[in-house]
Amino acid sequence: MHVVRQLNPMSRLLIVCLSASLAVGPALAQRQGMFPETGAGDAPTVSPDLSSGGFSLPPTSGGGMTPTIRLLDPRPAVQQAPLAPPQPEARQQVLPPNDFQRFVLETSGQALPLYGVSFFNQATATYVPQGNVPVSPDYRMGPGDEVQIRGWGSVDIDVRTTVDRDGLIHIPRVGKVNLSGIRSAQAEDVVRAAVGKYYKDFQLSVTLGQLKGITVYVVGQARKPGSYTLGSTSTLVSALFASGGPNQNGSMRRVQVKRGDKVVTELDLYAFLAKGDKAADIRLQDGDTIVIPPAKGFVALSGKVTNAAVFELAREGETLGAMLAVAGGLPVVADPKRAQLDRVDPSKKPARSVDVFALDAKGLSTPLKSGDILTVSELVPEFGNAVTLRGNVAQATRSPWKANMRITDLIPSRAFLMSRASVKRQNDVLLSEDDKRNASSDAFARLAETDQQKSGQKEKPVGDSADTLASRIGNLVDEINMDYAVVERVDTAKVSVKLIPFSLGNALDNPSGPDNLPLQPGDIVTVFSATDVRVPQAKRQVFVRVEGEVHRPGVYQMKPGDGLQQLIAQAGGMTPDAYLFGAAFYREEVRRAQTANLEQLVRRLEAQVETRLSSSAASVSSSDAAAAQIRLQAEARAQRQALERLRSLRPTGRIMLGLSDASNQSDSLPSLRLENLDRLVIPSRPDFVYVLGSVNTESALIWRQGASVQDYLDQSGLTGGADVGESFVLRSDGSVMSNHASGWFSNIRRFKVMPGDVIVLPEKTDHESAWSLFTRSAKDITQIIYQFSLGAAAIKTLRD
């Protein structure tokens, strides 16, 4: 062997091929009976080994070359493959409901699953028994088991062989070794003893390869009964997986394994599924029979149980507590004080009865019968020792009630009334609105909107720019309604609610007073902001902004009852350039009312337009239908455009102050009490008059003392489509002057214009000429007269 190893690779390959051809002949002849097998003590016969790709020479007696027992098959080693049970179905099989499940569905409306079936539903679709699993030390070897033997030292052994039907393996130069019934942990000792008869000073390892298969039979109420070939290490549970487990009527509590005429084990699958108990799970042997008997009975657990399902009774009279333990017990939301048991007794009429009891020790010991339906009620989540604070507070909370608890124990000071929205606005004072939009996500924007809604913050006036500092002055803290808060007290005996109002300010200022109410368990204390329940204006904070031509424009906190004159006085009075006639006064409440009225007007006009168009279409004569259709389409288009312009309007909440043209003193202002978020803008006197509409030149013209509307129209020039009769003037104080507003016999063109006024000259909407209108009407009238004449002639003929 030493000489062979020193040859070059090609020479060694030639020697291997030649020797292999010489070795295969005697081995094949021996297999065909041409040569007798060698027994113990005879010269070992060269036999093929199924593990490696080579060969070895037989050992020599005596010293010299190290004896070798190596017969290597050039075929690759065979990997252990799983045994071939019935092929699992490609998709999951779902069992149909049994009769009791249908009964539960019909009587209670609940489709309850059969407990444990889903476990085997998954198994039937995916389970494949494995043959190359680890072997336990107590595994009994037998025919069909593959053994791999490797030895080194004074002997070189590499043999892969299989236990034959007589329980023997054959080791070259050693002979036959009996391994039938030998435990896997003892196999190495048995082989070592056999090899030790001929060799000394060697090391040996024995491992198992592919194991033998066993055949078991699954009968009874199985989902897929039949014969199954499984691995020799398979157990009862793995065989049930292979067969899909019991069917909808089979028992999961009494699965039996019969070996010969004896029942060797009885498995309760509920103990395995609920607790993982496999004490009754034994290793199967060839020829074992798995018997799945019919279930003795079923009960249903529904309502607030951990696993609502249909369960099998292990025996008649099994207690309710034992069955709840199998189902996983009761969740924390179950009410143990009330459970309902529906029982079926076919011997009675009516066959069904109901019982209600608590799930205490006595109730849990209730024996169950087949057909019982147990319903566990849900716990009513009511508090027995809590009081709740909500509304415009720093944190809505639920606190434990204690004896002699009062309002001030729940709200110790006014600091507890600082809402989260107020704190957030104080934290955001360094950020402009643009900064918030640019630096925040959509979620932040929604959160800010939610905070604004919770705090009752009013929407900013449209006339304001949202990113100005002045629009955010005085809006840091939500106003609290200190005169009214309420305690809601639930009377469970009468199932009613009692409201107990109190003065929150008095309770905080005078804890010993009557407004510091004593609280009871379950009370809910609600604190309102000034916008949740509207308080009198005299009790509201008033922050008003004045801008324009005053000496100190800004935001001022006014006292209740203050008016415009006091506001101008606080702002230092008006400047010499102030144009009081054009002053604009905005109020948020008016803006909201204008918005609501505008929406209502648009809806009403839409309905009127549709009605008018339908009436016009119905009155069109057939003789001139094409022209009438074009006219109707043009009219509809014009009216819809007018509606769209109305929708685009954004009310500003401006209030006309009703000042005369010549008044320019603050004492001429009306006695109007100020409200929070009011805004007064006093402009400087403009030097222009604006002309818009159907004129040749839309421009700003210089205001001239005593000039009339006609004078400015002459300067701008009228177009052919101008509707002079519908012209009007938008005055700088917000009012409108027109022919209709000035009286039937007035002429707007003689109206004297003030600085800042806007003259609007609309265009005619109906461009049809008078002659065209006359001829079309005359044609229609003639047609009508002609039809009447035909009718009269027909009536006369019939009379004659």
TORDOZA-482454 format. One record per residue (C-alpha): x, y, z. Coordinates in steps of 0.05 Angstrom, whole numbers, padded with zeros to 5 digits, always signed. Each point is the difference from the previous one (the first is absolute). Last residue first. Layout:
<nodes>
XYZ...
</nodes>
This chain:
<nodes>
-02464+01405-00764+00026-00005+00071+00061-00040-00022+00017+00051-00053-00003+00057+00051+00047-00037+00047+00050-00011-00056-00002+00073-00021+00013+00022+00072+00060-00046+00006+00029+00024-00065-00008+00072+00022+00034-00014+00067+00059-00030-00036+00007+00061-00044-00004+00046+00060+00057-00038+00033+00043+00003-00063-00012+00074-00007+00021+00011+00073+00065-00039-00011+00017+00039-00062-00016+00066+00035+00046-00018+00058+00058-00016-00047-00012+00063-00040-00002+00044+00062+00061-00030+00034+00040+00008-00064-00022+00073-00007+00019+00014+00074+00070-00028-00009+00024-00063+00037+00062+00015+00041-00029-00023+00067+00052+00002+00056+00017+00074-00009+00067+00019+00029+00009+00029+00069+00025+00071+00016+00033+00001+00069+00022+00066+00031+00047-00010+00060+00003+00052+00055+00068+00015+00032-00011+00075+00004-00074+00018-00003-00045+00002-00062-00061+00046-00007-00059-00038-00031-00027+00030-00065+00014-00066-00038-00040-00038+00051-00065+00030-00025-00058+00001+00047-00073-00009-00020-00011-00070+00028+00041+00011+00063+00073+00003+00020+00010-00075+00013-00030-00020-00067+00042+00051-00038+00063-00022+00036+00042+00018+00062+00037-00054+00039+00028+00006+00071+00069-00023+00023+00026+00067+00028+00041+00011-00064-00063-00001-00042-00013-00053-00052-00039+00038-00054-00051-00031-00047-00016-00008-00074-00063-00039-00020-00031+00054-00044+00065+00012-00036+00003-00071-00027+00064+00005-00041+00002-00045-00063+00019+00056-00048+00058+00022+00044-00001+00063+00043+00057+00050+00007+00046+00008+00060-00002+00076+00005-00075+00003-00015-00012-00054+00052+00038+00043+00051-00044+00060-00012-00063-00042-00001+00016-00026+00070+00002+00071+00026+00058+00048+00016-00012+00046+00060+00073+00002+00024+00044-00036-00050+00029-00069+00011+00055-00020-00048-00019-00059-00043+00022-00071+00011-00007-00042-00063-00042-00046-00041+00001+00033-00068-00052-00013-00055-00055-00013+00050-00041-00063+00013+00023-00013+00071+00043+00040+00048+00011+00073+00017+00042+00017+00062+00001+00067+00035+00067+00026+00025+00033+00044+00051-00008-00047+00059-00010+00026+00072+00043-00040+00048-00030-00064+00025-00031-00015+00068-00002-00076+00011-00039-00026+00060+00003-00073+00020-00043-00039+00049+00032-00064+00027-00039+00003+00066-00060+00045-00001-00007+00076+00001-00063+00037+00018-00026+00045-00056-00017+00072+00018+00004+00025-00072+00061+00042-00020-00013+00075-00006+00042+00012+00063+00061-00025-00038-00001+00060-00046+00003-00002-00077-00072+00010-00019-00011+00033-00068-00027-00060-00039-00045-00023+00057+00016-00062+00040-00042-00063-00004+00050-00047+00034-00007-00055-00051+00020-00067+00031+00051-00044-00036-00002-00075+00014+00049-00015-00056-00043-00047-00042+00038-00041-00052-00032-00001-00068+00020-00058-00045-00068-00033+00006-00034+00062-00027+00046+00001-00060-00018-00072-00013-00073+00017+00003+00009+00055-00052+00036-00049-00045-00058-00048+00007-00048+00055-00020+00040+00018-00062+00006-00072-00022-00074-00013+00009-00017+00062-00041+00047-00021-00056-00029-00070+00000-00071+00028-00001+00016+00045-00060+00030-00057-00039-00061-00043+00014-00047+00057-00020+00036+00006-00067-00007-00074-00013-00072-00005+00025-00029+00054-00043-00061-00035-00028-00006-00048+00058-00018+00055+00050+00042+00008+00063-00043+00004+00063+00026-00064+00031+00073+00021-00007-00014+00067+00033-00035-00034+00059+00058-00049+00010+00050+00057-00003-00039+00040+00052-00006-00059+00047+00074-00016-00005+00018+00073+00012-00047+00005+00059+00031-00062+00033+00070+00027-00009-00022+00067+00026-00025-00031+00065+00065-00039+00010+00042+00062-00014-00041+00042+00049+00007-00052+00056+00076+00000-00010+00001+00075+00001-00042+00003+00063+00048-00048+00037+00061+00040-00022-00032+00066+00019-00018-00027+00069+00072-00023+00011+00027+00067-00022-00048+00036+00046+00025-00040+00060+00072+00016-00019-00010+00075-00001+00033+00048-00048-00003+00077+00000+00025+00036-00062+00011+00076+00003-00014+00035-00067-00039+00058+00032+00055+00007+00053+00053+00020-00050+00060+00012+00047+00055+00043-00028+00001+00047+00061+00014-00060+00044-00054-00031+00044+00002-00008+00075+00053-00029+00045-00017-00074-00009-00035-00001+00067-00045+00057-00023-00015-00036-00065-00023-00061+00040-00041+00044+00048-00036+00031-00060-00013-00068-00031-00036-00027+00061+00015-00026+00070-00055-00040+00035+00045-00053+00029+00071+00028+00007+00047-00001-00059+00065-00036-00011+00036+00035-00057+00034-00027-00063+00040+00051-00039+00002+00067-00036+00027+00057+00043-00012+00068-00033-00060-00021-00040-00005-00001-00076+00003-00073-00015-00013-00056+00048-00041-00016+00062-00003-00070+00028-00047-00021+00055+00010-00049+00057-00061-00008+00044+00000-00050+00058-00070-00024+00012-00043+00013+00061-00038+00060-00028-00012-00039-00064-00043-00049+00038+00025-00073-00003-00007-00048-00058+00005-00072+00023+00056-00036-00036+00029+00068-00022+00014+00027+00070+00033-00066+00018-00037-00053+00039+00023-00044+00058-00035-00067+00008+00001-00041+00065-00021-00073-00008-00024-00035+00064+00009-00076+00004+00015-00003+00074-00029+00061+00036+00025+00071+00004-00013+00054+00052-00012+00068-00032+00045+00060+00008-00056+00046-00022-00028+00003+00071+00059+00039+00027+00059-00028+00041+00045-00002-00060-00013+00074-00015+00041+00025-00059+00003-00067-00036-00073-00018+00012-00022+00071-00015+00035-00001-00067-00028-00068-00019-00071+00022+00013-00044-00062+00006-00048-00042-00041-00025-00068+00025-00028-00041-00058-00034-00066+00018+00003-00060-00047-00049-00058+00001-00001-00075+00005-00043+00003+00063+00044-00045+00042+00062+00017-00041-00007+00074+00017+00054+00033-00042+00027+00067+00023+00023+00052-00050+00034+00058+00035-00003+00067-00036+00041+00063-00010-00026+00071-00005+00024+00068+00023+00074-00011-00016-00012-00012-00073+00072-00006-00020+00033+00041-00055+00051-00038-00041+00070+00029+00008+00049+00025-00053-00049+00036-00046+00012+00072+00023+00046+00017-00058+00000-00051-00056-00028+00043-00056+00049+00056+00018+00060-00044-00013-00017-00007-00073+00002-00068-00034-00075-00010-00004-00013+00065-00038-00065+00027+00026-00061+00020-00041-00022-00072+00000-00008+00002+00075+00037-00055+00037-00042-00059+00022-00020-00001+00072+00036-00045+00050-00047-00049+00033+00059-00034+00035-00019-00068-00026-00009+00025-00071+00068+00035+00001+00033-00061+00028-00029-00043-00055+00025+00049-00053+00069-00001+00031-00001-00076-00001-00022-00002-00072+00057+00047-00019+00049-00043+00039-00024-00062-00037+00008+00036-00066+00073+00013+00016+00029+00062+00031+00059+00044-00016-00029+00037-00060-00070+00009+00027+00024+00020+00070+00051+00049-00029-00054+00031-00044-00045+00010+00061+00056+00036+00035+00039-00035+00055+00028+00034+00062-00068+00000+00035-00006-00075-00009+00011-00020+00073-00055+00047+00023-00047-00029-00052+00016-00070+00025-00014+00020+00072-00068+00027-00019-00016-00063-00040+00020-00043+00060-00051+00036+00043+00018+00045+00059-00057-00016+00048+00045-00037+00050+00037+00066+00011-00065+00027+00029+00012-00038+00064-00013-00066+00037-00048-00029-00053-00019-00071+00023+00010+00013+00074-00030+00069-00012-00065-00032-00024-00009-00042+00063+00020-00068+00028-00028-00015+00070+00020-00073-00006+00044-00018-00059-00013-00009-00074+00056-00023-00044+00016+00048-00057-00018-00002-00074+00034+00052-00042-00010+00052-00055+00065+00038+00001+00013+00075+00002-00075+00015+00004-00053+00025-00049-00044-00061+00003+00009-00061+00045+00008-00022+00072-00023-00069+00020-00014-00030+00068+00017-00072+00017-00018-00052+00052-00050-00048-00032+00018+00008-00072-00042-00032-00054+00026-00047-00054-00059-00049-00001+00033-00068-00005-00021-00040-00060-00047-00060+00011+00022-00073-00005-00045-00044-00043+00001-00075+00012-00035-00045-00051-00014-00071+00023-00013-00053-00054+00036-00057+00035-00004+00009+00075+00043+00041+00047+00008-00009+00075-00001+00065+00039+00063+00004+00043+00017+00068-00029-00066+00028+00026+00013-00023+00071+00070+00028+00002-00023+00065-00030-00021+00011-00073-00066+00031+00020-00066-00030-00023-00054+00004-00054-00038-00061-00024-00036-00012-00066-00044-00056-00025-00009-00035-00068-00040-00062-00016-00069+00030+00008-00021-00053+00014+00048-00046+00036+00035-00064-00020+00042+00037-00053+00036+00039+00055+00039+00059-00028+00033+00049+00048+00014+00074-00008+00048+00025+00054+00005+00075+00013+00057+00031+00039-00002+00059+00048+00046+00021+00057+00063-00022-00036-00006+00060-00048+00052-00008-00054+00045+00059-00017+00061-00031+00034-00003-00060-00046-00029-00066+00025+00036-00067-00002+00042-00028-00056-00053-00044-00032+00028-00062+00034-00005+00035+00067-00071+00020-00017-00016-00074-00011+00029-00020+00067-00039+00055+00035-00066-00020-00033+00007-00070+00027+00001-00064-00042-00067-00035+00013+00001-00045-00061+00071-00014-00019+00056+00032-00040-00051+00050-00026+00018+00031-00066+00003+00075-00008-00035+00049-00047+00035+00067-00001+00011+00067+00034+00072-00001+00021+00017+00050+00054-00072+00005+00024-00043+00063-00004-00060-00027-00038-00002-00073-00022+00018-00069+00027-00035-00057-00037-00007-00072+00023+00011-00064-00039-00011-00074+00013+00031-00069+00003+00043+00012-00061+00005-00058-00049+00062-00045+00006+00067+00015-00032+00040-00065-00003+00073+00000-00019+00024-00070-00019+00072-00022+00008+00030-00045-00053+00072+00025+00005+00011+00034+00065-00021+00069+00024+00037+00042+00050-00046+00021+00057-00039+00065+00013-00035-00012+00067+00045+00047+00039-00005+00052-00056-00028+00058+00041+00008+00065-00040-00050+00034+00047-00060+00019-00043+00014-00039-00065+00032-00061+00034-00051-00004+00057-00055+00010-00052+00030-00056-00042-00016-00051+00055+00040-00061-00020-00016-00073+00017+00059-00048+00002+00018-00074-00010-00070-00025-00016+00010-00075-00008-00020-00050-00053+00061+00009-00043+00026+00069+00013-00059+00047+00005+00012+00075+00005-00060+00041+00026-00024+00072-00009-00048+00015+00058-00008+00075+00009+00004+00023-00071-00061-00041-00019-00026-00001-00071-00064+00033-00024+00032+00058-00039+00057-00044-00023+00058-00022+00043+00073+00015-00019+00025+00018-00069+00032-00068-00014+00072+00024+00001-00012+00044+00060-00032-00058+00036+00062-00042-00015+00044+00055+00029-00042+00000+00063+00004-00076+00008+00075-00001-00008+00046-00009-00060+00071-00024+00012-00007-00058-00050-00018+00050-00054-00070-00006-00028-00037-00042-00050-00074+00014+00008-00061-00045-00010-00068+00031-00001-00047+00050+00032+00001+00072-00024-00040+00044+00048-00002-00055+00051-00063-00024+00035+00022-00073+00002+00065-00026-00030+00072+00021-00008+00047-00057-00017+00075+00000+00011+00057-00024-00046+00071+00010+00022+00060+00025-00038+00073-00016+00013+00049+00054+00016+00049+00035-00046+00067+00007+00033+00018-00022+00070+00068+00014+00029+00056-00046+00024+00069+00027+00020+00063-00040+00012+00071+00011+00025+00054-00054-00005+00054-00030+00044-00016-00074-00012-00029-00039-00057-00033-00068-00011-00049-00011+00057-00002+00074+00011-00041+00009-00064-00059-00038+00031+00006+00036+00067+00002+00068-00034-00062-00018-00040-00039-00016+00063+00026+00061+00038-00018+00046-00058-00071-00028-00005-00014+00011+00075-00028+00071-00005-00042-00019-00060-00034-00055+00040+00010-00070-00026-00063-00036-00021+00034-00030-00062+00073+00021-00002+00032-00068-00013+00071+00006-00029+00023-00042-00059+00072-00003-00023+00062+00036+00024+00045+00002-00060-00055+00038-00037-00057+00022+00045-00068-00031-00014-00063+00023+00036-00052-00046+00031-00073+00007+00023-00023-00060-00040-00036+00045-00050+00064+00037-00014+00028+00059+00039+00030+00047-00051+00072+00018-00014+00046+00059-00005+00072-00020+00013+00063+00041+00011+00050-00040+00040+00076+00010+00007+00029-00044+00054+00059+00010+00047-00023+00071+00010-00064+00019-00035-00072-00024-00003-00064+00025-00034-00067-00037+00000-00063+00027-00033-00064-00038+00015-00065+00001-00040-00063-00026+00032-00041-00046-00045-00005-00058+00048+00003+00021+00073+00028+00049+00049-00036+00018+00064+00003+00074+00016+00017+00009+00074+00054+00053-00013-00048+00044-00039+00012+00009-00074+00005+00070-00029-00047+00012-00060+00021-00023-00069-00066-00032-00019-00044+00062+00003-00076-00004-00005-00030+00054-00046-00055+00043+00029-00021+00062-00040-00073-00004-00020-00025-00054+00046+00038+00031+00059-00032+00069-00007-00069-00030+00003+00025-00043+00057+00009+00059+00047-00063+00032-00027-00039-00060+00025+00022+00009+00072-00065+00029+00027-00057-00005-00049-00016+00070-00025-00060+00040+00024-00047+00032-00051-00044+00040+00047-00073+00015-00016-00023-00028+00067-00050-00055-00018+00016-00013-00073+00076+00008+00007+00002-00043+00063-00040-00054-00035+00046+00002-00061+00060-00009+00046-00036-00059+00033-00012-00033-00067+00072+00003-00022+00031+00057-00038+00036-00015-00066+00075-00013+00007+00048+00047-00034+00053-00031-00044+00061+00044-00013+00028-00001-00069+00048-00044-00039-00021-00063+00037+00053-00038+00036+00027-00061-00038-00014-00065+00036+00063-00018+00037+00066-00010-00037+00058+00000+00048+00043+00061+00003+00067-00005-00034+00068-00018+00029+00054+00022-00048+00033-00057-00039+00075+00008-00003+00026+00008-00070+00013-00061-00043+00074-00021-00008-00012-00053+00053+00056-00006+00050+00021-00066+00032+00045+00014+00058+00026-00051+00051+00073+00018+00007+00055-00036+00037+00061+00045+00013+00058-00028-00040+00053-00040+00037-00021-00046+00055-00038-00065-00001-00058-00018-00043-00010+00044-00060-00060+00046-00008-00043+00000-00062+00015+00056-00050-00040+00064-00001-00050+00032-00049-00025+00068-00022-00061+00047-00002-00029+00003+00069-00063-00021+00038-00033-00059-00033+00054-00052+00015+00010-00058-00049+00024-00066+00026+00070-00032+00002-00006-00065+00037+00030-00008+00068+00047-00058+00009-00035-00047+00045-00001+00008+00076-00073+00017+00002-00035-00025-00061+00014+00010-00073-00059-00002-00047-00001-00056-00050+00023+00013-00071-00041-00006-00063-00063+00018+00037-00019+00061-00042+00024+00048+00054+00067-00037+00004+00008+00007-00074-00013+00074+00003+00052+00008+00055+00050-00043-00039-00009+00043-00063-00003+00069+00033+00070-00005+00029+00038-00010-00064-00035+00058-00035+00012+00044+00060+00074-00019+00001+00008+00022-00072-00037+00065+00009+00038+00018+00064+00067-00018-00031-00015+00046-00060-00020+00057+00046+00064-00008+00042+00041+00006-00063-00036+00064-00020+00008+00031+00069+00075-00011+00005+00025-00058+00041+00021+00010+00073-00067-00024+00028+00008-00067-00036+00068-00013+00031-00027+00014+00070-00058-00047-00014
</nodes>
